[in-house]
Amino acid sequence: MKLFFDTEFTGLHKRTSLISIGIIAENDKRFYAEFSTYKENQCDDWIRENVLKHTILAGNDTLSARLGEDSNTTVVLGSKADIRYELGEWMKQFEEVQFVSDVCHYDMVLLIDIFGTAFGLPENVSSACHDINQDIAKHYGISDREAFDKSREDIVSELCGQQIDGEKHNALYDAEVIKVIYAEICGE
């Protein structure tokens, strides 16, 4: 089972901490978690304005209501230990898991960190992650750097002729974007 995921975190530095994680399985089962233990003093103004405002813990009532009505999404708000347990339990429903992300070098490291180390990942989870940035580069015949700079929402609009409901820089919304792009480019 491919699990499309995204994380939001406190900044592009080695001591970053997770704010949220969103995961959408091929079968549309969803997992969304927000960490009550992230280090807010690591957040700059951009993260406060573009990421934190799209979280339940910061008071986004629209997101809270939408997820509250969604029986397909498991929602967890809590500590890293709480989320580790709930995510591990949620992933047990899949026989074999392959994660897919976008420019996954941060996302996968932070996902692995939830479980302590790559050796701490559940048995059914591959520690390798598929990166759609490379698929985007190949599809458009551009460099990985050019693919990195290409708007994912533009790609969804151009290739898929659709828009996705939600707020950019919310981990679950971004996971949906990744899933749609992967399906269009990789034909799955």
VEXKENU-625464 format. One record per residue: residue number from 1; residue in three letters; x, y, z of N, C-alpha, C in turn. Coordinates in nm, 4 decimals. Layout:
BEGIN
{atom NUM 'ALA' {X Y Z} {X Y Z} {X Y Z}}
...
This chain:
BEGIN
{atom 1 'MET' {0.0857 -0.1180 0.0000} {0.0000 0.0000 0.0000} {0.0893 0.1231 0.0000}}
{atom 2 'LYS' {0.0648 0.2108 -0.0935} {0.1361 0.3378 -0.0955} {0.0651 0.4343 -0.0009}}
{atom 3 'LEU' {0.1453 0.5014 0.0818} {0.0943 0.6039 0.1720} {0.1592 0.7357 0.1327}}
{atom 4 'PHE' {0.0773 0.8293 0.0901} {0.1233 0.9609 0.0461} {0.1228 1.0508 0.1691}}
{atom 5 'PHE' {0.2371 1.1162 0.1958} {0.2423 1.1910 0.3201} {0.3223 1.3191 0.3083}}
{atom 6 'ASP' {0.2944 1.4066 0.4037} {0.3654 1.5332 0.4157} {0.3776 1.5655 0.5640}}
{atom 7 'THR' {0.4815 1.6396 0.5966} {0.4975 1.6882 0.7332} {0.5128 1.8395 0.7304}}
{atom 8 'GLU' {0.4745 1.9011 0.8381} {0.5032 2.0423 0.8611} {0.5878 2.0479 0.9867}}
{atom 9 'PHE' {0.6886 2.1342 0.9855} {0.7843 2.1367 1.0959} {0.8329 2.2789 1.1197}}
{atom 10 'THR' {0.9093 2.2969 1.2253} {0.9408 2.4310 1.2745} {1.0474 2.5065 1.1963}}
{atom 11 'GLY' {1.1102 2.4437 1.1012} {1.2074 2.5158 1.0190} {1.3071 2.4224 0.9533}}
{atom 12 'LEU' {1.3791 2.4764 0.8564} {1.4774 2.3975 0.7825} {1.6125 2.4022 0.8544}}
{atom 13 'HIS' {1.6186 2.3335 0.9680} {1.7412 2.3237 1.0459} {1.7435 2.1873 1.1142}}
{atom 14 'LYS' {1.8596 2.1436 1.1568} {1.8713 2.0059 1.2041} {1.8011 1.9787 1.3374}}
{atom 15 'ARG' {1.7666 2.0782 1.4112} {1.6971 2.0571 1.5386} {1.5459 2.0838 1.5266}}
{atom 16 'THR' {1.4967 2.0794 1.4055} {1.3550 2.1069 1.3811} {1.2657 2.0083 1.4555}}
{atom 17 'SER' {1.1443 2.0485 1.4811} {1.0485 1.9582 1.5451} {0.9187 1.9573 1.4643}}
{atom 18 'LEU' {0.8528 1.8427 1.4669} {0.7301 1.8257 1.3897} {0.6151 1.9061 1.4470}}
{atom 19 'ILE' {0.5403 1.9683 1.3576} {0.4156 2.0370 1.3918} {0.2980 1.9455 1.3574}}
{atom 20 'SER' {0.3037 1.8844 1.2380} {0.1938 1.7977 1.1955} {0.2411 1.6987 1.0903}}
{atom 21 'ILE' {0.1602 1.5938 1.0714} {0.1835 1.4953 0.9661} {0.0474 1.4569 0.9081}}
{atom 22 'GLY' {0.0425 1.4489 0.7756} {-0.0786 1.4055 0.7068} {-0.0456 1.2894 0.6157}}
{atom 23 'ILE' {-0.1276 1.1867 0.6186} {-0.1037 1.0662 0.5383} {-0.2354 1.0249 0.4721}}
{atom 24 'ILE' {-0.2263 0.9921 0.3428} {-0.3425 0.9409 0.2702} {-0.3005 0.8129 0.1984}}
{atom 25 'ALA' {-0.3710 0.7049 0.2279} {-0.3422 0.5762 0.1649} {-0.4057 0.5702 0.0263}}
{atom 26 'GLU' {-0.3574 0.4774 -0.0544} {-0.4160 0.4561 -0.1874} {-0.5661 0.4316 -0.1781}}
{atom 27 'ASN' {-0.6115 0.3675 -0.0720} {-0.7537 0.3380 -0.0555} {-0.8301 0.4521 0.0137}}
{atom 28 'ASP' {-0.7661 0.5684 0.0244} {-0.8227 0.6916 0.0816} {-0.8420 0.6911 0.2327}}
{atom 29 'LYS' {-0.7921 0.5918 0.3027} {-0.7877 0.5999 0.4496} {-0.6855 0.7084 0.4830}}
{atom 30 'ARG' {-0.7159 0.7882 0.5858} {-0.6330 0.9039 0.6163} {-0.5930 0.9065 0.7637}}
{atom 31 'PHE' {-0.4765 0.9668 0.7851} {-0.4257 0.9867 0.9206} {-0.3728 1.1289 0.9280}}
{atom 32 'TYR' {-0.4159 1.2022 1.0310} {-0.3691 1.3392 1.0492} {-0.3366 1.3588 1.1964}}
{atom 33 'ALA' {-0.2173 1.4099 1.2230} {-0.1770 1.4328 1.3621} {-0.1104 1.5684 1.3760}}
{atom 34 'GLU' {-0.1355 1.6295 1.4895} {-0.0668 1.7527 1.5276} {0.0046 1.7282 1.6597}}
{atom 35 'PHE' {0.1274 1.7758 1.6659} {0.2131 1.7560 1.7824} {0.1966 1.8724 1.8799}}
{atom 36 'SER' {0.1575 1.8401 2.0010} {0.1415 1.9430 2.1030} {0.2765 1.9831 2.1627}}
{atom 37 'THR' {0.3801 1.9113 2.1253} {0.5118 1.9301 2.1874} {0.6142 1.9975 2.0966}}
{atom 38 'TYR' {0.5713 2.0519 1.9828} {0.6707 2.1157 1.8960} {0.7251 2.2408 1.9649}}
{atom 39 'LYS' {0.8423 2.2827 1.9208} {0.9104 2.3967 1.9844} {0.8744 2.5257 1.9113}}
{atom 40 'GLU' {0.7757 2.5952 1.9642} {0.7253 2.7158 1.8988} {0.8328 2.8238 1.8848}}
{atom 41 'ASN' {0.9295 2.8261 1.9755} {1.0365 2.9267 1.9657} {1.1262 2.9043 1.8440}}
{atom 42 'GLN' {1.1127 2.7891 1.7766} {1.1875 2.7627 1.6531} {1.1155 2.8167 1.5295}}
{atom 43 'CYS' {0.9912 2.8571 1.5453} {0.9103 2.9021 1.4318} {0.9398 3.0483 1.3997}}
{atom 44 'ASP' {0.9627 3.0743 1.2715} {0.9779 3.2132 1.2285} {0.8410 3.2671 1.1870}}
{atom 45 'ASP' {0.8383 3.3931 1.1464} {0.7108 3.4558 1.1091} {0.6436 3.3838 0.9937}}
{atom 46 'TRP' {0.7226 3.3355 0.8958} {0.6645 3.2653 0.7817} {0.5904 3.1393 0.8282}}
{atom 47 'ILE' {0.6505 3.0627 0.9166} {0.5860 2.9400 0.9655} {0.4621 2.9753 1.0468}}
{atom 48 'ARG' {0.4703 3.0790 1.1272} {0.3530 3.1192 1.2053} {0.2365 3.1573 1.1135}}
{atom 49 'GLU' {0.2669 3.2301 1.0069} {0.1622 3.2799 0.9166} {0.1128 3.1732 0.8180}}
{atom 50 'ASN' {0.2020 3.0860 0.7708} {0.1671 2.9932 0.6632} {0.1431 2.8498 0.7070}}
{atom 51 'VAL' {0.1898 2.8116 0.8242} {0.1729 2.6736 0.8697} {0.0845 2.6664 0.9938}}
{atom 52 'LEU' {0.1212 2.7389 1.0976} {0.0494 2.7257 1.2248} {-0.0976 2.7622 1.2135}}
{atom 53 'LYS' {-0.1287 2.8607 1.1312} {-0.2698 2.9009 1.1205} {-0.3566 2.7928 1.0560}}
{atom 54 'HIS' {-0.2935 2.6912 0.9979} {-0.3660 2.5814 0.9345} {-0.3700 2.4580 1.0238}}
{atom 55 'THR' {-0.3623 2.4791 1.1556} {-0.3658 2.3666 1.2485} {-0.4828 2.3810 1.3464}}
{atom 56 'ILE' {-0.5290 2.2681 1.3919} {-0.6372 2.2651 1.4911} {-0.5889 2.3250 1.6227}}
{atom 57 'LEU' {-0.4671 2.2875 1.6637} {-0.4153 2.3337 1.7923} {-0.3983 2.4858 1.7973}}
{atom 58 'ALA' {-0.3855 2.5485 1.6808} {-0.3750 2.6947 1.6762} {-0.5127 2.7595 1.6634}}
{atom 59 'GLY' {-0.6184 2.6781 1.6656} {-0.7535 2.7324 1.6641} {-0.8215 2.7383 1.5294}}
{atom 60 'ASN' {-0.7771 2.6591 1.4316} {-0.8423 2.6581 1.3009} {-0.9714 2.5760 1.3116}}
{atom 61 'ASP' {-1.0796 2.6456 1.3398} {-1.2091 2.5800 1.3600} {-1.2629 2.5164 1.2325}}
{atom 62 'THR' {-1.2314 2.5739 1.1168} {-1.2773 2.5181 0.9896} {-1.2170 2.3797 0.9676}}
{atom 63 'LEU' {-1.0870 2.3674 0.9898} {-1.0201 2.2383 0.9763} {-1.0743 2.1397 1.0792}}
{atom 64 'SER' {-1.0901 2.1845 1.2009} {-1.1411 2.0984 1.3073} {-1.2797 2.0441 1.2709}}
{atom 65 'ALA' {-1.3668 2.1301 1.2214} {-1.5022 2.0880 1.1829} {-1.4981 1.9912 1.0653}}
{atom 66 'ARG' {-1.4169 2.0231 0.9633} {-1.4090 1.9373 0.8452} {-1.3583 1.7979 0.8828}}
{atom 67 'LEU' {-1.2548 1.7913 0.9655} {-1.2015 1.6609 1.0052} {-1.2965 1.5885 1.1001}}
{atom 68 'GLY' {-1.3703 1.6640 1.1794} {-1.4671 1.6040 1.2700} {-1.5799 1.5334 1.1974}}
{atom 69 'GLU' {-1.6103 1.5783 1.0768} {-1.7167 1.5190 0.9956} {-1.6663 1.4080 0.9037}}
{atom 70 'ASP' {-1.5358 1.3853 0.9009} {-1.4722 1.2928 0.8072} {-1.4455 1.1587 0.8747}}
{atom 71 'SER' {-1.5284 1.0602 0.8471} {-1.5126 0.9291 0.9101} {-1.3959 0.8492 0.8526}}
{atom 72 'ASN' {-1.3348 0.8972 0.7445} {-1.2224 0.8284 0.6812} {-1.0877 0.8687 0.7402}}
{atom 73 'THR' {-1.0867 0.9726 0.8247} {-0.9612 1.0259 0.8763} {-0.9486 1.0027 1.0257}}
{atom 74 'THR' {-0.8385 0.9407 1.0642} {-0.8021 0.9281 1.2047} {-0.7270 1.0550 1.2426}}
{atom 75 'VAL' {-0.7740 1.1237 1.3451} {-0.7130 1.2492 1.3883} {-0.6564 1.2305 1.5285}}
{atom 76 'VAL' {-0.5301 1.2708 1.5457} {-0.4634 1.2607 1.6751} {-0.3987 1.3944 1.7066}}
{atom 77 'LEU' {-0.4256 1.4460 1.8240} {-0.3606 1.5660 1.8742} {-0.2900 1.5242 2.0023}}
{atom 78 'GLY' {-0.1575 1.5426 2.0065} {-0.0892 1.4993 2.1283} {0.0608 1.5022 2.1176}}
{atom 79 'SER' {0.1221 1.4309 2.2091} {0.2681 1.4251 2.2169} {0.3232 1.3311 2.1094}}
{atom 80 'LYS' {0.4522 1.3336 2.0931} {0.5179 1.2432 1.9989} {0.4889 1.0975 2.0365}}
{atom 81 'ALA' {0.4901 1.0665 2.1647} {0.4610 0.9289 2.2093} {0.3175 0.8893 2.1746}}
{atom 82 'ASP' {0.2235 0.9815 2.1941} {0.0834 0.9542 2.1585} {0.0717 0.9247 2.0092}}
{atom 83 'ILE' {0.1360 1.0098 1.9293} {0.1264 0.9970 1.7833} {0.1988 0.8716 1.7355}}
{atom 84 'ARG' {0.3146 0.8409 1.7936} {0.3863 0.7173 1.7588} {0.2944 0.5964 1.7778}}
{atom 85 'TYR' {0.2288 0.5889 1.8915} {0.1411 0.4758 1.9199} {0.0249 0.4704 1.8200}}
{atom 86 'GLU' {-0.0465 0.5807 1.8037} {-0.1645 0.5835 1.7162} {-0.1284 0.5578 1.5703}}
{atom 87 'LEU' {-0.0184 0.6144 1.5242} {0.0251 0.5920 1.3863} {0.0656 0.4464 1.3657}}
{atom 88 'GLY' {0.1372 0.3903 1.4616} {0.1741 0.2485 1.4532} {0.0518 0.1584 1.4457}}
{atom 89 'GLU' {-0.0482 0.1885 1.5277} {-0.1728 0.1120 1.5255} {-0.2456 0.1292 1.3920}}
{atom 90 'TRP' {-0.2510 0.2520 1.3417} {-0.3198 0.2811 1.2157} {-0.2547 0.2061 1.0991}}
{atom 91 'MET' {-0.1212 0.1996 1.0990} {-0.0504 0.1337 0.9875} {-0.0634 -0.0180 0.9895}}
{atom 92 'LYS' {-0.1103 -0.0743 1.0991} {-0.1278 -0.2204 1.1066} {-0.2326 -0.2711 1.0080}}
{atom 93 'GLN' {-0.3203 -0.1836 0.9600} {-0.4239 -0.2270 0.8661} {-0.3671 -0.2605 0.7278}}
{atom 94 'PHE' {-0.2425 -0.2240 0.7033} {-0.1798 -0.2472 0.5731} {-0.0756 -0.3580 0.5832}}
{atom 95 'GLU' {-0.0773 -0.4469 0.4841} {0.0185 -0.5578 0.4853} {0.1612 -0.5081 0.4641}}
{atom 96 'GLU' {0.1779 -0.4194 0.3665} {0.3103 -0.3666 0.3337} {0.2940 -0.2192 0.2991}}
{atom 97 'VAL' {0.3842 -0.1342 0.3496} {0.3723 0.0105 0.3325} {0.4935 0.0669 0.2598}}
{atom 98 'GLN' {0.4655 0.1469 0.1565} {0.5674 0.2251 0.0857} {0.5244 0.3714 0.0949}}
{atom 99 'PHE' {0.6062 0.4546 0.1583} {0.5731 0.5966 0.1686} {0.6134 0.6714 0.0426}}
{atom 100 'VAL' {0.5326 0.7706 0.0063} {0.5572 0.8575 -0.1085} {0.5443 1.0007 -0.0578}}
{atom 101 'SER' {0.6449 1.0822 -0.0885} {0.6425 1.2218 -0.0444} {0.6979 1.3101 -0.1552}}
{atom 102 'ASP' {0.7082 1.4368 -0.1250} {0.7574 1.5353 -0.2206} {0.8824 1.5994 -0.1615}}
{atom 103 'VAL' {0.9954 1.5790 -0.2287} {1.1253 1.6231 -0.1776} {1.1380 1.5678 -0.0348}}
{atom 104 'CYS' {1.1448 1.4371 -0.0285} {1.1223 1.3636 0.0967} {1.2382 1.3618 0.1950}}
{atom 105 'HIS' {1.3475 1.4306 0.1665} {1.4618 1.4198 0.2574} {1.4312 1.4716 0.3973}}
{atom 106 'TYR' {1.3450 1.5677 0.4142} {1.3034 1.6086 0.5490} {1.1885 1.5215 0.5984}}
{atom 107 'ASP' {1.0871 1.5039 0.5159} {0.9679 1.4303 0.5590} {1.0014 1.2906 0.6109}}
{atom 108 'MET' {1.0822 1.2168 0.5382} {1.1107 1.0790 0.5786} {1.1952 1.0747 0.7045}}
{atom 109 'VAL' {1.2911 1.1648 0.7167} {1.3722 1.1692 0.8386} {1.2840 1.1979 0.9595}}
{atom 110 'LEU' {1.1901 1.2904 0.9437} {1.1012 1.3251 1.0548} {1.0020 1.2132 1.0846}}
{atom 111 'LEU' {0.9556 1.1437 0.9818} {0.8694 1.0273 1.0040} {0.9455 0.9202 1.0808}}
{atom 112 'ILE' {1.0669 0.8909 1.0381} {1.1482 0.7904 1.1078} {1.1719 0.8337 1.2522}}
{atom 113 'ASP' {1.1940 0.9632 1.2740} {1.2182 1.0138 1.4089} {1.0995 0.9884 1.5019}}
{atom 114 'ILE' {0.9791 0.9869 1.4483} {0.8618 0.9553 1.5322} {0.8813 0.8191 1.5988}}
{atom 115 'PHE' {0.9419 0.7252 1.5260} {0.9615 0.5895 1.5759} {1.1002 0.5675 1.6365}}
{atom 116 'GLY' {1.1806 0.6731 1.6451} {1.3122 0.6646 1.7084} {1.4249 0.6480 1.6087}}
{atom 117 'THR' {1.4203 0.5408 1.5307} {1.5206 0.5142 1.4267} {1.4517 0.4383 1.3137}}
{atom 118 'ALA' {1.5249 0.4214 1.2030} {1.4708 0.3424 1.0916} {1.4439 0.1980 1.1368}}
{atom 119 'PHE' {1.5214 0.1510 1.2338} {1.5012 0.0150 1.2852} {1.3792 0.0070 1.3759}}
{atom 120 'GLY' {1.3269 0.1227 1.4166} {1.2088 0.1263 1.5007} {1.0786 0.1337 1.4233}}
{atom 121 'LEU' {1.0878 0.1487 1.2898} {0.9672 0.1516 1.2086} {0.8914 0.0201 1.2214}}
{atom 122 'PRO' {0.7598 0.0242 1.2119} {0.6851 -0.1017 1.2139} {0.7365 -0.1969 1.1052}}
{atom 123 'GLU' {0.7244 -0.3264 1.1304} {0.7765 -0.4306 1.0411} {0.7259 -0.4187 0.8978}}
{atom 124 'ASN' {0.6048 -0.3696 0.8794} {0.5443 -0.3643 0.7465} {0.5802 -0.2379 0.6680}}
{atom 125 'VAL' {0.6676 -0.1539 0.7229} {0.7000 -0.0246 0.6614} {0.8412 -0.0256 0.6026}}
{atom 126 'SER' {0.8502 0.0125 0.4756} {0.9807 0.0276 0.4113} {1.0450 0.1571 0.4603}}
{atom 127 'SER' {1.1742 0.1537 0.4873} {1.2440 0.2748 0.5313} {1.2877 0.3605 0.4127}}
{atom 128 'ALA' {1.2620 0.3135 0.2911} {1.2890 0.3926 0.1706} {1.1611 0.4652 0.1301}}
{atom 129 'CYS' {1.1778 0.5858 0.0784} {1.0627 0.6683 0.0420} {1.0706 0.7050 -0.1065}}
{atom 130 'HIS' {0.9594 0.6964 -0.1754} {0.9516 0.7399 -0.3148} {0.9335 0.8912 -0.3176}}
{atom 131 'ASP' {1.0104 0.9597 -0.4014} {1.0097 1.1062 -0.4074} {0.9486 1.1528 -0.5394}}
{atom 132 'ILE' {0.8306 1.2189 -0.5328} {0.7645 1.2621 -0.6559} {0.8345 1.3804 -0.7227}}
{atom 133 'ASN' {0.9244 1.4484 -0.6528} {0.9963 1.5582 -0.7181} {1.0729 1.5053 -0.8397}}
{atom 134 'GLN' {1.1288 1.3857 -0.8267} {1.2006 1.3249 -0.9384} {1.1050 1.2863 -1.0511}}
{atom 135 'ASP' {0.9856 1.2418 -1.0160} {0.8840 1.2112 -1.1173} {0.8433 1.3383 -1.1921}}
{atom 136 'ILE' {0.8284 1.4462 -1.1192} {0.7913 1.5751 -1.1797} {0.9009 1.6202 -1.2751}}
{atom 137 'ALA' {1.0268 1.6109 -1.2320} {1.1390 1.6502 -1.3172} {1.1405 1.5692 -1.4461}}
{atom 138 'LYS' {1.1230 1.4390 -1.4338} {1.1237 1.3518 -1.5515} {1.0055 1.3831 -1.6426}}
{atom 139 'HIS' {0.8871 1.3996 -1.5856} {0.7665 1.4263 -1.6641} {0.7799 1.5547 -1.7465}}
{atom 140 'TYR' {0.8323 1.6588 -1.6849} {0.8443 1.7876 -1.7531} {0.9774 1.8048 -1.8272}}
{atom 141 'GLY' {1.0688 1.7094 -1.8139} {1.1995 1.7201 -1.8787} {1.2820 1.8355 -1.8235}}
{atom 142 'ILE' {1.2764 1.8523 -1.6909} {1.3485 1.9610 -1.6247} {1.4375 1.9024 -1.5153}}
{atom 143 'SER' {1.5237 1.9855 -1.4597} {1.6122 1.9400 -1.3529} {1.5340 1.9222 -1.2227}}
{atom 144 'ASP' {1.5931 1.8486 -1.1306} {1.5310 1.8327 -0.9992} {1.5106 1.9688 -0.9326}}
{atom 145 'ARG' {1.6062 2.0595 -0.9493} {1.5952 2.1930 -0.8909} {1.4775 2.2695 -0.9517}}
{atom 146 'GLU' {1.4632 2.2617 -1.0834} {1.3500 2.3282 -1.1491} {1.2175 2.2655 -1.1039}}
{atom 147 'ALA' {1.2168 2.1342 -1.0862} {1.0965 2.0661 -1.0389} {1.0625 2.1111 -0.8969}}
{atom 148 'PHE' {1.1637 2.1277 -0.8148} {1.1443 2.1739 -0.6768} {1.0741 2.3095 -0.6739}}
{atom 149 'ASP' {1.1078 2.3963 -0.7677} {1.0518 2.5315 -0.7715} {0.9145 2.5392 -0.8391}}
{atom 150 'LYS' {0.8690 2.4320 -0.9016} {0.7410 2.4338 -0.9725} {0.6252 2.4174 -0.8737}}
{atom 151 'SER' {0.5290 2.5080 -0.8826} {0.4132 2.5056 -0.7921} {0.3365 2.3749 -0.8070}}
{atom 152 'ARG' {0.3145 2.3078 -0.6957} {0.2401 2.1820 -0.6970} {0.0944 2.2058 -0.7315}}
{atom 153 'GLU' {0.0389 2.3181 -0.6878} {-0.0998 2.3501 -0.7220} {-0.1137 2.3747 -0.8719}}
{atom 154 'ASP' {-0.0134 2.4377 -0.9345} {-0.0145 2.4555 -1.0801} {-0.0099 2.3207 -1.1511}}
{atom 155 'ILE' {0.0706 2.2291 -1.0979} {0.0797 2.0957 -1.1577} {-0.0560 2.0253 -1.1492}}
{atom 156 'VAL' {-0.1206 2.0322 -1.0347} {-0.2516 1.9696 -1.0176} {-0.3510 2.0288 -1.1175}}
{atom 157 'SER' {-0.3480 2.1596 -1.1327} {-0.4389 2.2263 -1.2253} {-0.4080 2.1896 -1.3704}}
{atom 158 'GLU' {-0.2794 2.1945 -1.4084} {-0.2379 2.1659 -1.5463} {-0.2611 2.0202 -1.5852}}
{atom 159 'LEU' {-0.2136 1.9290 -1.5030} {-0.2162 1.7868 -1.5382} {-0.3498 1.7195 -1.5076}}
{atom 160 'CYS' {-0.4099 1.7599 -1.3991} {-0.5277 1.6891 -1.3514} {-0.6570 1.7655 -1.3760}}
{atom 161 'GLY' {-0.6443 1.8927 -1.4141} {-0.7615 1.9741 -1.4392} {-0.8524 1.9877 -1.3178}}
{atom 162 'GLN' {-0.7933 1.9946 -1.2015} {-0.8735 2.0039 -1.0804} {-0.8047 2.0908 -0.9762}}
{atom 163 'GLN' {-0.8791 2.1225 -0.8733} {-0.8250 2.1887 -0.7558} {-0.8605 2.1028 -0.6368}}
{atom 164 'ILE' {-0.7806 2.1133 -0.5337} {-0.8025 2.0330 -0.4138} {-0.8512 2.1256 -0.3035}}
{atom 165 'ASP' {-0.9580 2.0833 -0.2358} {-1.0096 2.1614 -0.1237} {-0.9129 2.1544 -0.0072}}
{atom 166 'GLY' {-0.8967 2.2662 0.0602} {-0.8111 2.2696 0.1784} {-0.7183 2.3879 0.1742}}
{atom 167 'GLU' {-0.6224 2.3861 0.2632} {-0.5301 2.4975 0.2788} {-0.3865 2.4502 0.2587}}
{atom 168 'LYS' {-0.3174 2.5144 0.1640} {-0.1770 2.4848 0.1383} {-0.0977 2.5000 0.2677}}
{atom 169 'HIS' {-0.0023 2.4128 0.2883} {0.0823 2.4061 0.4073} {0.0102 2.3456 0.5265}}
{atom 170 'ASN' {-0.1019 2.2803 0.5018} {-0.1588 2.1879 0.5987} {-0.1124 2.0510 0.5507}}
{atom 171 'ALA' {-0.0564 1.9706 0.6390} {0.0057 1.8444 0.5992} {-0.0910 1.7500 0.5266}}
{atom 172 'LEU' {-0.2172 1.7449 0.5676} {-0.3122 1.6550 0.5020} {-0.3470 1.7050 0.3618}}
{atom 173 'TYR' {-0.3634 1.8355 0.3469} {-0.3866 1.8938 0.2146} {-0.2679 1.8637 0.1227}}
{atom 174 'ASP' {-0.1465 1.8877 0.1718} {-0.0272 1.8642 0.0906} {-0.0132 1.7169 0.0537}}
{atom 175 'ALA' {-0.0529 1.6259 0.1438} {-0.0499 1.4831 0.1123} {-0.1474 1.4508 -0.0016}}
{atom 176 'GLU' {-0.2619 1.5171 -0.0017} {-0.3597 1.4981 -0.1107} {-0.3015 1.5451 -0.2436}}
{atom 177 'VAL' {-0.2326 1.6579 -0.2430} {-0.1667 1.7089 -0.3641} {-0.0652 1.6063 -0.4143}}
{atom 178 'ILE' {0.0143 1.5525 -0.3244} {0.1148 1.4519 -0.3613} {0.0470 1.3302 -0.4232}}
{atom 179 'LYS' {-0.0602 1.2846 -0.3629} {-0.1319 1.1666 -0.4134} {-0.1860 1.1896 -0.5542}}
{atom 180 'VAL' {-0.2462 1.3054 -0.5776} {-0.3041 1.3369 -0.7084} {-0.1947 1.3471 -0.8157}}
{atom 181 'ILE' {-0.0850 1.4132 -0.7832} {0.0248 1.4265 -0.8791} {0.0842 1.2877 -0.9096}}
{atom 182 'TYR' {0.1063 1.2073 -0.8091} {0.1614 1.0746 -0.8294} {0.0707 0.9919 -0.9209}}
{atom 183 'ALA' {-0.0583 0.9956 -0.8942} {-0.1530 0.9185 -0.9759} {-0.1486 0.9619 -1.1218}}
{atom 184 'GLU' {-0.1381 1.0915 -1.1446} {-0.1378 1.1433 -1.2820} {-0.0070 1.1121 -1.3535}}
{atom 185 'ILE' {0.1047 1.1352 -1.2873} {0.2345 1.1171 -1.3536} {0.2746 0.9694 -1.3611}}
{atom 186 'CYS' {0.2499 0.8963 -1.2569} {0.2941 0.7562 -1.2524} {0.1857 0.6592 -1.2982}}
{atom 187 'GLY' {0.0659 0.7110 -1.3250} {-0.0404 0.6289 -1.3796} {-0.0984 0.5287 -1.2831}}
{atom 188 'GLU' {-0.0918 0.5596 -1.1545} {-0.1466 0.4659 -1.0546} {-0.2566 0.5309 -0.9765}}
